[in-house]
């Protein structure tokens, strides 16, 4: 894509204009060149990725002797760099991201070649009859094939489709009968048949949650793609047999990766396989039955004393919670269905008043452990927990109040949970705007008033956690001077890790006057105060 020409022989890449020789290496099962990873390989094009950037190599089809005498002529003019899809839907899907390092659909088997010296053989994408093959097909051998512009992806392998003496050939198979919805193939004495998948709802592998290379999450359900953090829904369409989304065409489909093309641009979707990756769920929700649930990293913690925490699960492409399936997801509303019954979760507008939050008070023994109903940042649309890393931790306000920030939620010891949102690039806490954030301090302003948070540096300084507690396993512990002592066991020091109070790898994500919520590797545990 940079116009440089290279010749690859015996695993060595020689950049002809510079005379530089670089060996190709195998790393994690993929070809690596100077840190660039080859994620797709065909006989004509190689797509590389490195640290969020993409690049393409296009084969130079010319006489080898001419290429040797004129190295500059080897530069492919038809290989622009893969650029961000500015014409992509409002979801702003970008083709490059440091999170995407390799596509599962790139094994060695992708190097199916075409003999370019045979004039009877041409790339299928240049033959108009071959457009009949574009689309998603179900094969009689149980596999699924995605064909587009002379290429076919079957499972994790990409093949070229060629035209040999008027007959379509795919990896040695010849198309002997082509109809709009059916293709019959033959290879020696073997036969195979493709049936076109014509309904989007029949593309089972596409259902569920996907994260694009820009980090946005799409929920594919009922012929639509909902970008859950943006509250935007786009229709999936079948156009001339090809699955499309706002002009992007599916060029490869596996159970874990979807490849898209739009002109010379490419992008990848990777399947979300763990509910804790769905940050749109993070925060406090009020259900239609009046119950309140605080979700953090895929675990729902109910405010009702004694009600067990429940982990969200991904099953058959849907988020499940105790038999309820989330069928519609936006930053402010989630709709659930179970056995003909419906339920809604809404982010409540009855936030804790910031004036009350800033008011001088001292935690009183016996205060309710149930947080006040509150709204939580609308995931990535008007807040971004991943961008609030500087706020994570335990803080004391200038009025002596203590709060814990985790998962985009600020939990005050006495007043309960409040939202931390993003507005015009600033963090906002119920109307207060963070004007300055440092490692140890946060300054807030609202209508000319100011407030400051100071980070708690040592667990022993958090007086609200001192006392006797009983955890969900029935064990009792005493906390004093930063030490936790379980009956009959040696004392364990509470430490500050990533700003949060930590005990044996468990992080306290919410400290209240009568309860503490702990989390470790997606699991949740509660402490209830005894005295």
C-alpha positions in Angstrom: 0.0 0.0 0.0 3.0 2.3 0.4 4.1 1.7 -3.2 7.1 -0.4 -2.2 7.7 -3.6 -4.1 9.0 -6.8 -2.6 9.9 -10.3 -3.8 9.2 -13.3 -1.6 11.4 -16.3 -2.1 12.1 -19.2 0.3 10.6 -17.3 3.3 12.7 -14.1 2.6 11.1 -10.8 1.6 13.4 -8.6 -0.4 12.3 -5.0 -0.8 13.8 -4.4 -4.3 14.1 -0.6 -4.3 16.0 -0.6 -1.0 17.8 -4.0 -1.2 16.6 -4.9 2.3 16.0 -8.6 3.1 13.6 -9.5 5.9 12.7 -13.1 6.9 9.1 -14.1 7.2 8.4 -15.8 10.6 5.6 -17.9 12.0 4.2 -16.5 15.2 1.1 -17.8 16.9 0.2 -19.7 13.8 0.3 -16.6 11.5 3.0 -15.2 9.2 4.8 -12.3 10.7 6.9 -9.7 9.0 8.5 -6.9 11.1 5.6 -7.1 13.5 2.9 -7.1 10.7 0.6 -10.1 10.8 -0.9 -11.6 7.7 -4.6 -12.1 8.6 -5.9 -13.1 5.1 -4.0 -14.6 2.2 -5.2 -15.2 -1.3 -3.4 -15.7 -4.6 -3.8 -12.1 -5.5 -4.0 -10.1 -2.1 -2.4 -10.4 1.3 -3.9 -8.3 4.2 -1.6 -7.3 7.0 -2.3 -5.8 10.5 -0.1 -4.2 13.1 -1.0 -2.2 16.1 -4.4 -1.1 14.7 -3.1 -0.4 11.2 -3.9 -2.3 8.1 -2.0 -2.7 4.8 -2.5 -4.8 1.7 -0.1 -6.4 -0.8 -1.3 -6.9 -4.3 0.4 -9.4 -6.6 2.2 -7.8 -9.5 1.2 -9.8 -12.6 3.9 -9.1 -15.1 6.9 -10.8 -16.8 9.5 -11.7 -14.2 12.3 -10.5 -16.3 10.6 -7.1 -16.7 10.1 -6.9 -12.9 13.7 -7.7 -12.3 14.9 -5.0 -14.7 12.4 -2.4 -13.5 11.8 -2.7 -9.7 9.8 0.5 -9.5 7.3 -0.9 -11.9 6.5 -3.6 -9.3 4.6 -1.2 -7.0 1.0 -2.1 -7.1 -1.2 1.0 -7.8 -4.3 -0.9 -6.9 -3.5 -1.4 -3.2 -4.5 1.6 -1.2 -4.2 1.3 2.6 -7.3 0.1 4.4 -8.9 3.3 5.7 -11.5 4.0 8.4 -14.9 3.5 7.0 -16.1 7.1 6.9 -19.1 6.0 4.9 -20.0 3.3 7.4 -23.3 3.6 9.3 -23.7 5.9 12.2 -22.2 3.1 14.3 -18.8 4.3 12.8 -17.3 1.0 12.3 -13.6 1.3 11.7 -11.5 -1.4 10.0 -8.5 -1.0 12.2 -8.1 -1.5 15.9 -5.2 -2.6 18.2 -7.6 -5.0 19.8 -7.9 -7.0 16.6 -4.6 -8.8 16.0 -5.6 -11.8 14.0 -8.6 -13.3 12.3 -9.3 -17.0 12.9 -10.0 -17.3 9.2 -6.4 -17.2 8.1 -4.8 -20.7 8.1 -2.2 -22.0 5.7 -4.9 -23.5 3.6 -5.7 -20.0 2.4 -2.9 -20.1 0.0 -4.9 -21.7 -2.8 -3.2 -20.5 -6.0 -4.2 -19.9 -9.6 -1.9 -20.5 -12.5 -1.8 -17.0 -14.1 0.2 -18.2 -17.1 -2.8 -20.2 -18.4 -4.7 -17.8 -20.5 -7.8 -20.0 -20.1 -7.9 -19.2 -16.4 -9.2 -15.9 -15.1 -10.3 -14.7 -11.7 -14.0 -15.3 -11.2 -14.6 -11.8 -10.0 -14.0 -10.6 -13.5 -16.6 -12.9 -15.1 -20.1 -11.5 -14.8 -21.8 -15.0 -14.6 -19.8 -15.6 -11.4 -21.9 -13.0 -9.6 -24.4 -15.8 -9.3 -22.2 -17.3 -6.7 -22.1 -14.2 -4.5 -23.9 -14.9 -1.2 -24.1 -17.4 1.7 -24.6 -21.1 0.9 -25.3 -24.2 2.9 -23.4 -27.2 1.6 -24.6 -30.8 1.6 -21.5 -31.7 3.6 -22.8 -29.5 6.5 -20.4 -26.6 6.0 -21.3 -22.9 5.2 -19.7 -21.0 2.4 -19.6 -17.3 1.9 -18.8 -16.3 -1.7 -18.0 -12.7 -2.9 -16.1 -11.3 -5.8 -14.4 -14.6 -6.8 -13.4 -15.7 -3.3 -15.1 -18.3 -1.1 -14.7 -18.7 2.7 -15.5 -22.1 4.0 -15.0 -22.5 7.8 -11.7 -20.8 8.4 -10.3 -21.3 5.0 -10.4 -18.8 2.1 -10.3 -20.1 -1.5 -10.2 -18.5 -5.0 -13.0 -19.3 -7.4 -11.6 -19.5 -11.0 -13.1 -19.9 -14.4 -11.3 -22.7 -16.4 -12.5 -23.1 -20.0 -15.9 -21.8 -19.1 -16.4 -23.8 -16.0 -16.2 -22.5 -12.4 -13.6 -24.3 -10.3 -13.2 -24.2 -6.5 -10.4 -26.2 -5.0 -10.7 -28.8 -7.6 -14.5 -28.9 -7.6 -16.2 -28.0 -10.9 -19.6 -26.4 -10.9 -21.7 -28.6 -13.3 -25.1 -27.0 -12.7 -25.7 -23.4 -11.5 -29.2 -22.1 -10.6 -30.2 -19.0 -8.7 -30.7 -20.9 -5.4 -28.6 -24.1 -6.1 -25.1 -25.1 -7.3 -24.1 -28.6 -8.1 -20.4 -29.5 -7.9 -18.4 -32.5 -9.0 -14.8 -33.6 -8.2 -13.9 -36.9 -10.0 -16.6 -39.3 -8.7 -17.7 -37.1 -5.8 -20.7 -34.7 -5.8 -21.7 -31.8 -3.6 -24.6 -29.4 -3.6 -24.9 -25.9 -2.4 -28.3 -24.3 -1.4 -28.5 -20.6 -1.1 -29.4 -19.1 2.3 -32.1 -16.6 1.4 -33.4 -15.4 4.7 -31.3 -13.5 7.2 -32.9 -15.3 10.1 -31.5 -18.5 8.7 -27.9 -17.3 9.1 -27.6 -18.8 12.5 -23.9 -18.0 12.9 -24.6 -14.3 12.7 -27.0 -14.1 15.7 -25.6 -12.7 18.9 -23.2 -10.0 20.0 -20.2 -8.8 18.0 -17.5 -6.3 18.7 -16.1 -4.4 15.7 -12.5 -3.2 15.3 -13.5 0.1 16.7 -14.7 -1.4 19.9 -18.4 -0.9 19.3 -20.8 -3.8 20.1 -23.6 -4.9 17.7 -26.5 -7.1 18.8 -27.8 -9.1 15.8 -31.3 -10.2 16.3 -34.4 -10.5 14.0 -32.8 -9.1 10.8 -31.4 -6.1 12.5 -28.1 -4.9 14.0 -28.5 -2.8 17.2 -25.4 -0.9 18.2 -26.3 -1.2 21.9 -24.1 1.6 23.3 -25.4 4.1 20.8 -29.0 3.2 20.7 -28.8 2.9 16.9 -30.4 0.0 14.9 -29.7 -0.7 11.3 -31.4 -3.2 9.0 -29.6 -6.2 7.6 -30.5 -6.8 4.0 -30.0 -9.5 1.3 -29.0 -7.6 -1.9 -28.6 -9.9 -4.9 -28.0 -12.8 -2.5 -25.3 -10.9 -0.5 -25.8 -10.0 3.2 -25.3 -6.3 3.6 -25.3 -3.7 6.3 -25.4 0.0 5.2 -23.5 -0.8 2.0 -21.0 -3.2 3.7 -21.0 -6.8 2.3 -20.2 -9.9 4.2 -17.2 -11.5 2.6 -16.5 -14.2 5.2 -18.5 -15.8 8.0 -17.5 -18.1 10.8 -18.9 -18.7 14.2 -16.3 -16.3 15.7 -15.4 -13.8 13.0 -17.3 -11.9 10.3 -15.4 -10.2 7.5 -16.9 -7.2 5.7 -15.9 -5.4 2.5 -16.9 -2.1 1.0 -14.9 -1.2 -2.1 -11.2 -1.4 -1.0 -12.1 -1.2 2.7 -12.3 -4.1 5.0 -13.4 -4.6 8.6 -13.8 -7.4 11.1 -16.3 -8.4 13.7 -15.3 -10.6 16.6 -17.9 -12.5 18.6 -18.5 -11.4 22.2 -18.2 -14.6 24.3 -18.5 -13.2 27.8 -21.3 -11.1 29.2 -18.9 -9.0 31.2 -17.7 -7.5 27.9 -21.1 -5.9 27.4 -20.4 -2.6 29.3 -23.8 -1.2 28.3 -25.2 -3.3 31.1 -23.0 -1.8 33.8 -24.8 0.4 36.3 -27.9 0.5 38.4 -31.2 -0.6 36.9 -34.8 -0.4 38.2 -36.9 -3.4 37.1 -40.7 -3.1 36.3 -41.3 -5.0 39.6 -39.6 -2.3 41.6 -36.4 -4.3 42.3 -33.0 -2.6 41.9 -30.0 -4.3 40.3 -26.5 -3.0 40.1 -24.5 -4.7 37.3 -20.8 -4.7 37.2 -18.7 -6.9 34.9 -21.5 -9.2 34.0 -22.8 -9.7 37.6 -26.2 -8.4 38.9 -26.1 -7.4 42.5 -29.6 -6.9 44.0 -30.1 -4.1 46.6 -32.4 -6.3 48.6 -30.7 -7.7 51.6 -30.1 -11.4 51.4 -30.9 -11.8 47.7 -28.1 -13.6 46.0 -26.1 -12.0 43.2 -26.6 -13.5 39.7 -24.2 -13.6 36.8 -25.4 -12.7 33.3 -24.8 -15.4 30.7 -24.6 -15.6 26.9 -26.7 -18.4 25.5 -27.6 -18.9 21.9 -26.7 -15.3 21.1 -28.9 -13.8 23.9 -28.1 -12.4 27.3 -29.8 -14.6 29.9 -30.6 -13.8 33.5 -32.4 -16.6 35.5 -34.4 -17.7 32.5 -35.1 -14.2 31.2 -33.7 -13.3 27.7 -32.8 -9.7 26.9 -34.4 -9.1 23.5 -34.0 -5.3 23.2 -31.0 -3.4 24.6 -30.4 0.4 24.6 -28.3 2.5 27.0 -31.5 3.4 29.0 -33.9 0.5 28.5 -33.6 -3.3 28.4 -36.5 -5.5 27.6 -36.6 -9.0 28.9 -38.9 -12.0 27.9 -39.5 -15.3 29.6 -42.2 -17.9 28.8 -44.6 -15.3 27.4 -43.9 -12.8 30.2 -42.3 -9.4 29.8 -40.1 -7.3 32.1 -38.2 -4.0 31.6 -35.2 -2.5 33.2 -34.9 1.3 33.2 -32.2 3.6 34.4 -34.0 5.5 37.1 -34.0 9.4 37.0 -34.2 9.7 40.8 -30.6 10.3 41.4 -29.1 11.2 44.7 -29.0 15.0 45.0 -25.5 16.3 44.7 -26.3 18.9 47.2 -27.1 16.2 49.7 -24.0 14.3 48.6 -21.9 17.3 49.5 -23.7 18.0 52.7 -21.7 17.3 55.9 -22.8 14.1 57.6 -21.3 11.1 59.3 -22.2 7.5 58.6 -24.5 6.1 61.2 -24.4 2.5 62.4 -27.4 0.6 61.1 -28.1 2.7 58.0 -29.9 0.9 55.2 -27.6 -1.1 52.9 -30.0 -0.6 50.0 -28.8 2.0 47.6 -31.1 4.9 46.6 -32.5 4.3 43.1 -30.2 6.1 40.7 -29.3 6.3 37.1 -26.0 5.1 35.8 -24.0 6.3 32.8 -25.6 5.1 29.6 -22.7 2.8 28.9 -20.6 4.1 26.0 -23.2 6.6 24.7 -23.0 9.3 27.3 -20.5 7.7 29.5 -17.5 5.3 29.1 -16.3 3.4 32.2 -13.2 2.4 30.3 -12.4 6.1 30.0 -13.0 6.7 33.7 -10.0 4.7 34.8 -8.6 7.8 36.6 -11.7 7.9 38.8 -11.6 4.3 39.9 -10.9 3.9 43.6 -11.9 5.1 47.1 -12.3 8.8 47.7 -13.0 11.3 50.5 -14.8 14.5 49.8 -13.9 17.8 51.3 -17.0 17.3 53.5 -15.7 14.1 54.9 -17.9 11.7 52.9 -16.4 8.5 51.5 -17.3 7.0 48.1 -16.1 4.1 45.9 -15.9 4.4 42.1 -16.0 1.3 40.0 -17.8 0.3 36.8 -18.9 3.8 36.0 -20.8 4.0 39.4 -20.0 6.1 42.4 -21.3 4.5 45.7 -21.4 6.7 48.7 -21.3 4.9 52.1 -24.6 6.4 53.3 -26.3 7.9 50.3 -26.0 5.0 47.9 -25.1 4.9 44.1 -24.8 7.9 41.8 -24.1 8.1 38.1 -20.8 9.1 36.5 -21.4 10.2 32.9 -19.5 11.8 30.1 -20.8 15.1 28.7 -18.8 17.1 26.1 -15.7 15.2 27.2 -16.1 15.9 30.9 -17.0 13.5 33.7 -20.3 14.5 35.3 -21.6 13.4 38.7 -25.3 14.4 39.0 -24.6 17.9 37.6 -21.1 18.3 39.0 -18.4 18.5 36.4 -14.9 17.2 36.9 -12.6 20.1 36.0 -9.3 18.5 36.9 -8.4 14.9 37.5 -5.0 13.9 38.9 -3.7 10.6 40.4 -4.7 11.8 43.9 -7.3 14.5 43.5 -10.5 15.3 41.5 -11.9 18.9 41.4 -15.6 19.4 40.7 -17.6 22.5 39.9 -21.3 23.3 39.6 -22.8 26.7 39.2 -19.9 28.5 40.7 -19.6 26.0 43.6 -16.5 23.8 44.0 -15.8 20.5 45.7 -12.7 18.2 45.8 -12.1 14.5 46.2 -8.9 13.2 47.7 -7.9 9.6 47.0 -7.6 7.3 50.0 -4.1 5.9 50.0 -4.3 3.2 52.7 -7.1 0.8 53.6 -6.6 1.5 57.3 -7.8 5.1 56.6 -11.3 3.9 55.5 -13.0 4.0 58.9 -16.3 2.9 57.4 -14.9 -0.6 56.7 -13.9 -1.2 60.3 -16.1 -3.6 62.3 -17.4 -7.1 62.3 -18.7 -8.6 59.1 -20.3 -11.9 57.9 -19.8 -12.9 54.2 -22.0 -14.9 51.9 -20.1 -18.1 52.8 -21.1 -17.6 56.4 -17.6 -16.7 57.6 -17.1 -13.9 60.1 -14.2 -11.5 60.1 -13.1 -8.5 62.1 -11.6 -5.5 60.4 -9.4 -3.0 62.3 -6.4 -0.9 61.4 -6.3 -2.3 57.9 -6.3 -5.9 58.9 -8.9 -8.5 58.3 -9.0 -11.4 60.8 -11.2 -14.5 60.2 -12.0 -16.6 63.3 -9.1 -19.0 64.0 -7.0 -17.7 61.1 -4.0 -15.3 60.8 -4.8 -11.7 60.0 -4.7 -10.6 56.4 -3.7 -7.1 55.4 -6.2 -5.1 53.3 -4.3 -3.4 50.5 -5.1 -0.7 47.9 -4.8 -2.1 44.4 -5.8 -0.1 41.3 -7.3 2.3 43.8 -9.7 -0.2 45.4 -9.6 -2.0 48.7 -8.3 -5.6 47.9 -8.4 -8.8 50.0 -6.9 -12.0 48.6 -7.6 -10.7 45.0 -11.2 -9.6 45.8 -11.8 -5.9 45.1 -14.4 -3.9 47.1 -16.4 -2.3 44.3 -19.0 -0.8 46.7 -18.6 0.1 50.4 -21.8 1.0 52.3 -22.5 1.6 55.9 -23.9 -1.9 56.5 -22.6 -3.9 53.5 -19.7 -4.3 51.1 -19.8 -5.8 47.6 -16.6 -7.6 46.5 -15.7 -8.9 43.1 -13.1 -11.3 41.7 -12.9 -12.7 38.2 -16.6 -12.1 37.5 -17.7 -13.6 40.8 -19.4 -11.5 43.5 -19.5 -11.7 47.3 -21.3 -9.7 49.9 -20.3 -8.7 53.4 -23.1 -7.8 55.9 -22.2 -5.8 59.0 -22.7 -7.5 62.3 -21.5 -4.6 64.4 
